[in-house]
Amino acid sequence: QDVSWRREAERRVRQLLESMPDAMLVVDAPSRRIVLVNEAAERMFGAPRDALLGQPLGRFVEQCTALAALYSSAPGCGTSADEAPIELTGLR
C-alpha cells in the first residue's frame, strides 16, 4: 500500500508547525502527553524538544486539568471556528 501521501501530509504539518511564531504543542488527548512541539515552544519553555516530547502537559501548562475538563465535557469543543481561543499560561 502506498503511504507516500501520508508521509507528505506529515511533513507539511511539521513544516506548518515550525513556521508558527507562537509556541505550539500537540498533545495526545487520552494520555495528555506532548507528541509534537515547535521551535518557539522550545524557546518559551527553555527546554530542548527531546525534553518536552512524551512529557505530561501538566508539567508545562498550568491549566492542564481545566483544559482537559473543558474538552471532555463539551462535545465538539475546539472544533468550531466560532469558539473563543483558550489562553494558557506556560510554566518554566
Backbone hydrogen bonds, N-H to C=O, Kabsch-Sander energy under -0.5 kcal/mol:
donor,donor_aa,acceptor,acceptor_aa,energy
3,V,1,Q,-0.6
7,R,3,V,-2.0
8,E,4,S,-2.2
9,A,5,W,-2.2
10,E,6,R,-2.7
11,R,7,R,-2.4
12,R,8,E,-2.2
13,V,9,A,-2.2
14,R,10,E,-2.4
15,Q,11,R,-2.3
16,L,12,R,-2.6
17,L,13,V,-2.7
18,E,14,R,-2.5
19,S,15,Q,-1.5
20,M,16,L,-0.7
20,M,17,L,-0.9
26,V,36,L,-2.7
27,V,25,L,-0.5
28,D,33,R,-2.8
29,A,27,V,-0.7
32,R,28,D,-2.6
33,R,28,D,-0.7
34,I,55,Q,-2.6
35,V,26,V,-3.3
36,L,26,V,-1.5
38,N,24,M,-1.3
41,A,38,N,-0.5
42,E,38,N,-1.6
43,R,39,E,-2.1
44,M,40,A,-2.5
45,F,41,A,-2.6
46,G,42,E,-1.0
47,A,42,E,-1.5
51,A,48,P,-1.2
52,L,48,P,-1.1
52,L,49,R,-0.9
53,L,49,R,-2.6
54,G,34,I,-3.3
55,Q,52,L,-1.9
57,L,32,R,-3.4
59,R,56,P,-1.7
60,F,57,L,-2.1
61,V,57,L,-2.1
62,E,60,F,-0.5
62,E,89,T,-2.1
64,C,61,V,-1.3
67,L,63,Q,-2.7
68,A,64,C,-2.4
69,A,65,T,-2.2
70,L,66,A,-2.2
71,Y,67,L,-2.2
72,S,68,A,-2.1
73,S,69,A,-1.9
74,A,70,L,-1.2
77,C,74,A,-2.5
79,T,76,G,-2.1
83,E,80,S,-1.1
87,E,85,P,-0.6
88,L,86,I,-0.5
90,G,88,L,-0.5
91,L,60,F,-3.4
